[in-house]
Amino acid sequence: MSMTHRKAVGAMLLATLMWSIAGVVTRHLDAARSFEVTFWRALFSAVALAVLLAWMRGPAPLLQALRSGGRKLWVSGLCWMVMFTAYMLALTLTTVANVLVTLALGPLLTALIARIVLGHRLAFRTWVAIAVAGIGIAWMYSGELTGGDPRHLLGTAVALCVPIAAAVNWSVLQHNRGVGSTDMLPAVLIGAVLASFVTLPFALPLAASPHDLGLLSMLGVFQLAVPCLMAVAAARVLSAPEASLLSLLEVIFGVAWAWLGAGESPSVPVLGGGAMVLLALAGNEAVALRRSR
């Protein structure tokens, strides 16, 4: 379905807002913890994606895409699995602010991997942004490294797997463009299915209450499946700098939700270091967007 630029921006904003609710929702679970949270969210997302993709494409074309996708499709699916799993595990180990600011490193890690793997040249402004963001991250994690709760340090380390996997995934998608490209949308479904299978053994015995299952089903459908499809549709119209810049709003939205909805106030190092990361990323992407126009 065709989409105007204004509608694409609106779709990306809505997708970002929907992504940002994961932190505050997990703070209101009764009994589900750690791997079980990841399992139920991935399972509900897999079911929703299977239904939505079958409705959009038809069951036969979807199965054909899964069978003939090849290595790139499955590498992308593995990346989605890592993102789905590490994101929810990190939220159960540390604060929402720590997780979201760590995720904000995605655009810079993508640029670095694209430079190493695809040979893309990095502009001087990108190197400056990487340096500033590195200082911000060091400030953020200084409290954890000097006597802070080891659980928070573990959570931020797990969260770092998300932008790394996202950067690899984006490089795969970039390499896939052009004539004879593979349909990569089913990779999201592959990632959700793999995440549910991988986390199930660690989630047993299942202890989620009906209240938990209601919240986790909402996350699987409306925080993961639907916004991922919306973002893919918007990415066909928006440039990469535009999409990256808009996605940074997830950090602001998510921290605000956790602050207002769960009383989780971020620390001064997280606020200060996070602000440096966001300013570095926003400045880099804004200059790139202005030059592309």
C-alpha positions as CSV (number, residue, x, y, z in Angstrom):
1,M,0.0,0.0,0.0
2,S,1.4,3.4,-1.0
3,M,2.2,5.9,1.8
4,T,2.9,9.6,1.6
5,H,5.9,11.1,3.4
6,R,3.7,12.7,6.1
7,K,1.9,9.4,6.7
8,A,5.2,7.6,6.9
9,V,6.5,10.0,9.6
10,G,3.2,9.5,11.5
11,A,3.5,5.8,11.2
12,M,7.1,5.8,12.5
13,L,6.2,8.1,15.4
14,L,3.3,5.8,16.4
15,A,5.6,2.7,16.0
16,T,8.2,4.4,18.3
17,L,5.5,5.2,20.9
18,M,4.3,1.6,20.8
19,W,7.8,0.2,21.2
20,S,8.4,2.4,24.2
21,I,5.7,0.8,26.5
22,A,7.6,-2.4,27.2
23,G,9.5,-1.1,30.2
24,V,6.6,0.3,32.1
25,V,4.4,-2.7,31.3
26,T,6.9,-5.2,32.6
27,R,7.0,-3.3,35.9
28,H,3.4,-4.3,36.5
29,L,3.7,-8.0,36.1
30,D,2.7,-10.3,39.0
31,A,4.7,-13.5,38.8
32,A,6.4,-13.8,35.4
33,R,10.1,-13.0,35.5
34,S,13.2,-13.1,33.3
35,F,13.0,-15.8,30.6
36,E,9.3,-16.4,31.1
37,V,8.6,-12.8,30.2
38,T,10.7,-13.1,27.0
39,F,9.0,-16.5,26.1
40,W,5.4,-15.3,26.4
41,R,6.1,-12.0,24.6
42,A,7.9,-13.8,21.7
43,L,5.2,-16.5,21.5
44,F,2.3,-14.0,21.3
45,S,4.3,-11.9,18.8
46,A,5.0,-15.0,16.6
47,V,1.3,-15.9,16.5
48,A,0.3,-12.3,15.7
49,L,3.0,-12.0,12.9
50,A,1.9,-15.3,11.4
51,V,-1.7,-14.2,11.2
52,L,-0.8,-10.7,9.9
53,L,1.7,-11.9,7.3
54,A,-0.7,-14.6,6.1
55,W,-3.4,-12.1,5.8
56,M,-1.2,-9.6,3.9
57,R,0.6,-12.0,1.6
58,G,-1.5,-15.2,1.7
59,P,-0.5,-18.5,3.4
60,A,1.2,-20.0,0.4
61,P,3.4,-17.0,-0.6
62,L,4.4,-16.7,3.1
63,L,5.5,-20.4,3.3
64,Q,7.3,-20.0,-0.1
65,A,9.2,-16.9,1.2
66,L,10.3,-18.9,4.3
67,R,11.5,-21.8,2.3
68,S,13.3,-19.9,-0.4
69,G,14.7,-17.0,1.7
70,G,18.2,-18.4,1.9
71,R,21.1,-17.5,4.2
72,K,20.3,-13.7,4.4
73,L,16.8,-14.3,5.6
74,W,17.9,-16.7,8.4
75,V,20.8,-14.5,9.5
76,S,18.3,-11.6,9.8
77,G,16.0,-13.9,11.7
78,L,18.7,-14.8,14.1
79,C,19.4,-11.1,14.7
80,W,15.7,-10.5,15.4
81,M,15.9,-13.4,17.9
82,V,18.8,-11.9,19.8
83,M,17.1,-8.5,19.8
84,F,13.7,-9.9,21.1
85,T,15.4,-12.0,23.8
86,A,18.1,-9.6,25.1
87,Y,15.8,-6.7,25.2
88,M,13.3,-8.3,27.6
89,L,15.9,-10.0,29.7
90,A,17.7,-6.6,30.1
91,L,14.5,-5.0,31.3
92,T,14.2,-7.6,34.1
93,L,17.8,-7.0,35.2
94,T,18.2,-3.2,35.2
95,T,16.3,0.1,34.8
96,V,14.4,1.1,31.7
97,A,16.6,4.1,31.3
98,N,19.8,2.0,31.2
99,V,18.3,-0.3,28.6
100,L,16.9,2.4,26.3
101,V,20.0,4.6,26.3
102,T,22.1,1.5,25.5
103,L,19.7,0.7,22.6
104,A,20.3,4.3,21.3
105,L,23.8,3.2,20.3
106,G,22.3,1.3,17.4
107,P,22.8,3.9,14.6
108,L,26.5,4.4,15.5
109,L,27.2,0.7,15.7
110,T,25.4,0.3,12.4
111,A,27.7,2.9,10.9
112,L,30.8,1.1,12.2
113,I,29.8,-2.3,11.0
114,A,28.8,-0.9,7.6
115,R,32.3,0.6,7.5
116,I,34.0,-2.7,8.3
117,V,31.8,-5.1,6.4
118,L,30.4,-3.1,3.5
119,G,33.2,-0.7,3.1
120,H,31.0,2.4,3.7
121,R,33.0,5.5,4.4
122,L,32.2,7.4,7.6
123,A,32.0,11.2,7.6
124,F,34.0,13.2,10.1
125,R,30.8,14.2,11.9
126,T,30.1,10.5,12.5
127,W,33.5,9.9,14.1
128,V,32.8,12.9,16.4
129,A,29.4,11.6,17.3
130,I,31.0,8.2,18.1
131,A,33.5,9.9,20.4
132,V,30.9,12.0,22.2
133,A,28.6,9.0,22.6
134,G,31.5,6.9,24.0
135,I,32.1,9.6,26.7
136,G,28.4,9.6,27.5
137,I,28.3,5.8,27.8
138,A,31.4,5.9,30.1
139,W,29.7,8.4,32.3
140,M,26.5,6.4,32.4
141,Y,28.2,3.2,33.5
142,S,30.7,4.8,35.8
143,G,28.4,4.3,38.8
144,E,27.9,0.6,38.1
145,L,31.7,0.0,37.6
146,T,32.6,1.8,40.9
147,G,30.5,0.0,43.5
148,G,27.1,0.0,41.9
149,D,24.7,-3.0,41.8
150,P,26.3,-5.8,39.7
151,R,22.8,-6.7,38.5
152,H,22.5,-3.4,36.7
153,L,25.9,-3.9,35.1
154,L,24.8,-7.3,33.8
155,G,21.6,-5.8,32.6
156,T,23.3,-3.1,30.6
157,A,25.7,-5.8,29.1
158,V,22.8,-7.9,28.0
159,A,21.1,-4.7,26.6
160,L,24.2,-4.0,24.5
161,C,23.5,-7.2,22.6
162,V,20.4,-5.5,21.1
163,P,22.1,-2.7,19.2
164,I,24.9,-5.0,18.1
165,A,22.4,-7.5,16.6
166,A,20.4,-4.6,15.1
167,A,23.6,-3.2,13.5
168,V,24.4,-6.6,11.9
169,N,20.8,-6.9,10.8
170,W,20.8,-3.5,9.2
171,S,24.0,-4.4,7.3
172,V,22.3,-7.5,6.0
173,L,19.3,-5.5,4.9
174,Q,21.5,-3.0,3.2
175,H,23.4,-5.8,1.4
176,N,20.1,-7.3,0.3
177,R,18.9,-4.3,-1.7
178,G,18.8,-4.3,-5.4
179,V,17.8,-6.6,-8.2
180,G,16.9,-10.1,-7.0
181,S,16.6,-9.1,-3.4
182,T,15.1,-11.4,-0.8
183,D,11.8,-10.7,0.9
184,M,13.1,-10.0,4.4
185,L,9.8,-9.3,6.3
186,P,9.4,-13.0,7.2
187,A,12.7,-12.7,9.1
188,V,10.8,-11.0,11.9
189,L,8.5,-14.0,12.2
190,I,11.5,-16.3,12.2
191,G,13.1,-14.3,15.1
192,A,9.9,-14.4,17.2
193,V,9.5,-18.2,16.7
194,L,13.2,-18.8,17.5
195,A,13.1,-16.6,20.6
196,S,10.1,-18.5,22.0
197,F,11.8,-21.9,21.4
198,V,15.1,-20.8,22.9
199,T,13.7,-19.3,26.0
200,L,11.1,-21.9,26.8
201,P,13.4,-24.4,28.6
202,F,14.7,-21.6,30.8
203,A,11.2,-20.2,31.5
204,L,9.9,-23.5,33.1
205,P,8.1,-23.9,35.3
206,L,5.7,-21.3,33.9
207,A,4.3,-19.1,36.7
208,A,2.5,-16.2,34.8
209,S,-0.8,-15.3,36.1
210,P,-3.8,-14.5,33.9
211,H,-3.1,-10.8,34.5
212,D,0.5,-11.4,33.3
213,L,-0.6,-13.2,30.2
214,G,-2.9,-10.3,29.3
215,L,-0.1,-7.8,29.6
216,L,2.4,-10.0,27.8
217,S,-0.1,-10.7,24.9
218,M,-0.5,-7.0,24.6
219,L,3.2,-6.5,24.3
220,G,3.6,-9.3,21.8
221,V,0.9,-7.9,19.5
222,F,0.9,-4.2,20.0
223,Q,4.4,-3.5,21.2
224,L,6.2,-5.8,18.9
225,A,4.4,-7.3,15.9
226,V,2.3,-4.4,14.8
227,P,4.9,-1.6,15.2
228,C,7.5,-3.7,13.4
229,L,5.3,-4.0,10.4
230,M,4.5,-0.3,10.6
231,A,8.2,0.6,10.7
232,V,9.0,-1.6,7.7
233,A,6.2,0.1,5.7
234,A,7.5,3.6,6.8
235,A,11.1,2.7,5.9
236,R,10.1,2.3,2.3
237,V,9.4,6.1,2.2
238,L,11.7,7.6,4.8
239,S,15.4,8.0,4.3
240,A,17.7,6.2,6.7
241,P,18.7,9.4,8.6
242,E,15.0,10.3,9.1
243,A,14.1,6.8,10.4
244,S,17.1,6.8,12.7
245,L,16.3,10.2,14.1
246,L,12.7,9.4,14.7
247,S,13.5,6.1,16.4
248,L,15.5,7.9,19.0
249,L,12.2,9.1,20.5
250,E,11.8,5.7,21.9
251,V,14.4,6.5,24.5
252,I,12.5,9.7,25.6
253,F,9.1,8.0,25.5
254,G,10.3,4.9,27.4
255,V,12.1,6.7,30.2
256,A,9.0,9.0,30.6
257,W,6.6,6.1,30.8
258,A,8.8,4.3,33.4
259,W,9.1,7.5,35.4
260,L,5.4,8.4,35.4
261,G,3.9,4.9,35.3
262,A,6.3,2.9,37.6
263,G,8.1,5.5,39.7
264,E,11.5,4.5,38.2
265,S,13.5,7.7,38.4
266,P,16.7,7.6,36.4
267,S,20.0,8.5,38.1
268,V,22.1,11.6,37.3
269,P,24.8,9.7,35.4
270,V,22.1,8.0,33.3
271,L,20.4,11.3,32.5
272,G,23.7,13.1,31.8
273,G,25.4,10.4,29.8
274,G,22.1,9.6,28.0
275,A,21.7,13.2,27.0
276,M,25.2,13.2,25.5
277,V,24.4,10.0,23.6
278,L,21.1,11.4,22.3
279,L,22.6,14.8,21.3
280,A,25.5,13.1,19.5
281,L,23.2,10.8,17.6
282,A,20.6,13.5,16.9
283,G,23.2,15.9,15.7
284,N,24.8,13.4,13.4
285,E,21.5,12.3,11.8
286,A,20.2,15.8,11.5
287,V,23.3,16.9,9.5
288,A,23.0,13.8,7.3
289,L,19.3,14.5,6.7
290,R,20.0,18.2,5.8
291,R,22.7,17.3,3.4
292,S,20.6,14.5,1.8
293,R,17.9,17.0,1.1
